[in-house]
Amino acid sequence: MNRYAVVVGGGTGGHALPALAVARALVDRGHEPASIELVGTRRGPEGPLLTDQGFPVTLLPGRGLSRSLSVDAVVANLEAVTGLVSALARSVAETVRSRPKVVVSIGGYAGFAPSAAALMLRVPVVLVNLDAVPGLVHRVLGRLAAASAVAFPGTPLPRAVVTGTPVRAEVQAVVRSPEAAAQSRVALGLPPDRMTVGVFGGSLGARRINQAVAGLAAAWADRDDLSIYHVTGNRDWADLGEAPAGALAYRRVPFERQMARLYEAADVVVCRAGATTTAELAVAGVPAVLVPLPGAPGDHQTANADALVRAGGAVLVPDDRCDADHLAEVLGDLFGTDGRLRTMGEAARRIGHPDAAARVAELVDDCAK
């Protein structure tokens, strides 16, 4: 059948999940799920994330470009260009076949081929820019896009409309209360009545955070008043060794599908500052210690974190200072200041955009031909 919209976002879970949120918001506006195609990459985590969600899914070849000049990086970039050409050819053929009325790019390298094919065939493109600093793909496509839905005021893209970052319905439904926290802690295998630190580093994990928190768990092994729920990512899962034994309730998992549960269970989280993560923290009202990824293009994670820090909803810890001792100091200060975490959560929620997916869907409908 002809598609109404193609929504493309992949390479990381932070692109795939907003794509799914936009697709669901389009369904809420009356479009059939079968008329909305989700497109991602074969290499990223979006296959499991997008499959069985009620939408047709296409996974294209391709990978991101490395900025290194090493031999391995040059070889990888040649493979990336080959994959991009293949993805572009397939995207042109699919666009001709399905004749969508609009293509929506959530960003990342996965968004280039379907969006470029759409522009070649005069199909309107709507960009959904999640980070405070646009990536290369959106900077290239922005001049020709029909509109750009942006998360932050002042994002330098043409025809920008501030919508916020689309987040999943289950995150919008998070309840921050003692009762909900106790229930979610039990669901995650934690004691219901302990202060809880949630830890995660994105779909791949974050080695610096993982090593620091493993050290923190060892230092806090005798604490019988705290819990740590540590989502390591698959990449580092096997390298962290045995979890320390002791009174500390420390649970370590490679991946967590019930992130809404973790947002309810945690008094505070330690995590990277990806666009989807910071948006979800704001919508859910979760206090955070943010450790931006160093070397991210345009230092966009620091820019993402800055909005939460300035609002009072988060504390920033530079990556090179993220170790067990410093985390213990920062978290100890947050736990030891009466009402601090509650105030941070309220501040985070004030800058959240729970209606972002609906606003993006409205913009998409306005731009569809």
Secondary structure, DSSP 8 states (H G I E B T S, - for coil): ---SEEEE--SSHHHHHHHHHHHHHHHHTT--GGGEEEEEESSSTHHHHHTTSSS-EEEE---------SHHHHHHHHHHHHHHHHHHHHHHHHHHHH--SEEEE-SSGGGHHHHHHHHHTT--EEEEE-SSS--HHHHHHTTT-SEEEESSTT---TTEEE------HHHHT---SHHHHHHHHHHTTS-TTSEEEEE--SSS--HHHHHHHHHHHHHTTT-SSEEEEEE--HHHHTTS-S---SSSEEEEES--S-HHHHHHH-SEEEE---HHHHHHHHHHT--EEE---TT-GGGHHHHHHHHHHHHTSEEE--GGG-SHHHHHHHHHHHHHSTTHHHHHHHHHHHT--TTHHHHHHHHHHHH--
